[in-house]
Amino acid sequence: MFVRAAEAESFSKAAEELFITPNAVMKQINNLEKEIASCLLVRTHSGIKLTKAGEKMHEEAKFILKYCSEAAERVRKAAETEKNIIRVGASILTPPEVFGEMWAEIRKELRETEFRMVQFDAAPDNSGTIIPKLGENIDIIVSAFDEKSMKKGNYNGIELLKVPLYCIVSVRHKLAEKENVNFEELAGETLLLIGEGRSTYIDELRSLVEKDYKEINIEEIPSYGIEAYNRCAGGDEILIGTGNFLKIHPMLMRIPLQCNIKVSFGIIYPKNPSETVKNVVTTIKEIQEKNQY
């Protein structure tokens, strides 16, 4: 309450945020000042200002609130470990639906395990990756992966299927109505590729284009963030990627690229997984072997 009032510089604004009356806020802060025998706020007709003691109290209070929040999160994580909870990360760029029919088998084999969907922001970090650190708030994610991305992200992967590389284009693009695209049809086009060293598959494609199809232009992008999809939707560039299993943007089409490069798509999980995650990974591998998914 003190922190809200101090940051709002107003008892009334703090009361609105807390859904209580201004008098209730003032009473609580008056009691706090009385208890610690210090004046924390200067009251004026235009609002409130922190005293030197108030500034220190605000600093300490923020630290305590942050510590309490982090402690509560650690307790929740400990409880989830005991309850056999698996947190499946989901975002617009990493949908979990690729599990498909396997979900029924997983639920059947892991009746005591609870699966929770955890939404995360797919915006790329400073290194350009859209995959969050696994093992903290998220246990597994469904995504494309390869040796380079696993090493860079420090995670393991289980391949569920192979998918082609796609040309992702605007619905207004001249190639949008085609069932598939070959390299000859990409002459004069600009391909958007993630940076070298980030993906084995994209590096292989880049080398092929630079060697055998010099009439195709290549432009490097930092990541497969939503900005790249928006750029394609509004322009003529062609984004090369897996396309995922979800219509990311209503003004985009995805067209299979005719080449021999196929991408691993499946489940990624931490290098040092919990026992619950290990159990899920083992079960998925057994289901794959049994049903030949």
Disulfide bonds with the S-S distance in Angstrom:
none
